[in-house]
Amino acid sequence: MAASTEMSSEPRAFGSPFDDEDADLIIRSSDNVDFRVYKAILSKASPVFRTTLSLPQPATRDTRASREPCPVIDLAEGSKIIAPLLTSIHPVVFATTSRGADDEEWSLDDLIAILAAAKKYDMASASERVLQSFADAAFLRDKPIEAFCAAHKYKLEAPARIAAKACLQVRLNLDIVGEKLPFLDGQALHHLWRFHRACSAAATAAFRNDSLELPTVDPDDWWRTATSTESCPCRKHSFTVIFKPRTRPRSSFGAVEENHFVAKRVTIDTRLNGLWLNYMKRALAALGEQPSTNALLRPDVLVISHQETCGRCRDMVLG
């Protein structure tokens, strides 16, 4: 940042909401766009600007002759990056689009650049608001690996964590990543792979050859479902179901929600047919490469063969 006294081309005003006549500071972008703001707001939102504004600033006359001289601070970022930063700390509607053609949503590169600038100027409130846009962005669903690598490149921890969790919805193998490898950072991809593997290990740990740990299922409901085919001709296998403790949630008024149970560690020894066991084997393999609930609902995991169950069980599952 530096105080400006002369520019090679005529600056242009950004316009509303940064065109107040009584504003006492001009933020000028690298593409020569002026934002008229208030020192007090900027100082409260950014320790970096607070320090800068504590130093003597030479007055520079506004481009409109009718206005009084006003200090100008030049920034290295373009107006597309500065606009959402400033709207996020001012009492105005937050800029959620790029203000480009047809008000396009922010791209991955846009949001990473905005978050990097918020980090650079230590603007915590701006980071929080932009981070929400990052978490809701379509690219996080469509390109989570690229989103993680971009956040990793700029050492943006919070966006990287969000993107890493989104990556759990995809299989992280060469079939998925292969064509992207020339465009991805190797170190970032290695960190993501290690996280993905750790989550796979944690997910598959709940599935064993003869037992299953369930954190959120009511034991009574499970027992009714698991034993509903006791009299069917399918071969049964010994199995242990472990229900981990879970605290009963409370409503906003402090009352206990009656539709949830207060769990203690409950162990049920039962006998399951091949339908359940074969599903869990497929689920175990799926979680090993895609540690998310989506893996458990994949068609290749839910598929039921005629050989693994009797007609009664098949009718019960398929309706």
C-alpha positions, 0 to 999 in steps of 0.5 A, spaced: 500 500 500 502 507 498 499 513 498 498 516 491 499 523 488 499 521 481 496 516 476 498 514 469 490 514 467 484 518 469 481 514 475 474 512 475 469 511 480 466 505 482 459 508 484 454 506 489 455 504 495 462 507 495 461 514 492 459 518 499 460 525 499 463 525 506 467 519 505 474 521 508 478 516 504 479 513 497 481 506 496 484 505 489 485 499 485 490 496 481 485 497 475 484 505 477 477 504 480 476 509 486 472 506 492 470 512 497 470 509 504 471 511 511 477 511 515 473 509 522 470 503 518 476 500 515 481 501 521 476 497 525 475 491 520 483 491 519 489 492 523 493 493 517 489 499 515 489 501 522 496 501 522 497 504 515 492 510 517 496 512 523 501 514 518 501 521 515 497 521 508 498 526 503 492 529 501 490 528 493 485 532 490 479 527 488 478 527 480 471 531 481 473 538 482 467 539 487 470 535 492 475 536 497 482 533 497 482 526 500 487 521 502 488 515 497 491 509 498 493 504 492 492 497 493 495 491 488 488 488 488 483 489 482 476 492 483 473 485 482 477 483 489 476 490 493 469 490 492 467 484 496 472 486 501 469 492 502 462 490 502 463 485 507 465 490 512 460 496 510 453 496 512 451 494 505 449 488 501 454 483 500 457 483 493 456 475 492 457 476 484 462 478 480 458 484 477 460 482 470 456 480 465 449 477 467 452 478 474 456 471 474 457 467 480 464 468 483 469 463 480 474 459 484 480 463 482 475 469 484 474 467 491 481 464 492 484 471 490 478 475 495 480 470 501 488 471 500 486 479 500 482 478 506 488 474 509 493 479 507 489 485 510 487 481 516 480 482 515 477 477 519 470 479 518 471 479 511 474 472 511 468 469 514 463 472 509 467 470 503 468 463 506 461 462 506 460 464 499 466 459 498 462 453 502 456 454 498 459 455 491 458 450 486 465 449 484 466 445 491 461 440 489 464 439 481 471 441 482 473 439 490 480 437 488 482 443 484 479 447 490 483 444 495 489 445 491 488 452 490 487 454 497 493 450 499 497 454 494 495 460 498 496 457 505 488 458 506 487 453 512 479 454 513 478 454 505 482 448 505 479 444 510 472 445 507 475 443 500 478 437 503 471 435 506 468 436 500 473 431 496 471 425 501 465 425 496 469 423 490 474 417 489 481 419 490 484 415 484 488 415 478 481 414 474 479 421 477 485 425 478 489 422 472 488 428 467 488 433 472 495 431 475 499 436 470 495 442 473 495 440 480 500 442 485 504 435 488 505 437 495 497 439 495 495 433 492 499 429 497 496 432 503 489 431 500 491 424 499 493 423 506 487 426 509 483 422 504 486 415 507 486 417 514 478 418 513 477 412 509 481 408 515 476 411 520 470 410 516 472 402 515 474 401 522 467 401 524 466 395 519 469 389 521 468 381 519 463 380 525 461 387 528 459 394 526 459 400 530 453 405 529 453 412 532 446 414 531 441 408 530 436 407 535 437 400 538 430 398 538 429 400 531 435 396 529 433 390 532 426 390 529 429 390 522 435 385 523 430 380 526 424 381 521 427 375 517 428 370 523 424 365 520 426 366 512 430 360 510 437 364 509 443 362 512 444 366 518 451 368 521 453 371 528 454 378 528 455 383 533 452 390 533 455 396 538 451 402 539 456 408 541 453 413 546 450 419 544 447 425 548 440 427 547 439 433 544 435 439 547 430 444 544 431 451 544 427 452 550 431 447 554 426 441 553 429 434 551 427 432 544 422 426 545 424 423 538 431 422 540 434 417 545 439 417 550 444 412 549 449 408 553 454 403 550 449 397 547 452 391 545 447 386 541 449 379 539 444 377 533 444 373 527 444 376 520 442 373 513 447 374 507 443 380 505 446 384 510 453 381 510 454 382 503 452 389 503 456 390 509 462 387 505 461 392 499 460 398 503 467 396 506 470 396 500 466 402 498 468 406 504 475 404 503 476 409 496 470 414 498 469 415 505 462 418 505 455 416 506 454 417 498 459 411 498 454 407 502 448 409 497 452 407 490 448 403 486 454 398 485 453 397 493 446 397 494 445 392 488 442 385 491 443 378 487 438 373 487 444 368 489 445 372 496 438 372 499 431 368 499 425 371 495 422 373 502 428 378 504 428 380 497 421 382 497 422 386 504 428 390 501 425 392 494 418 392 497 
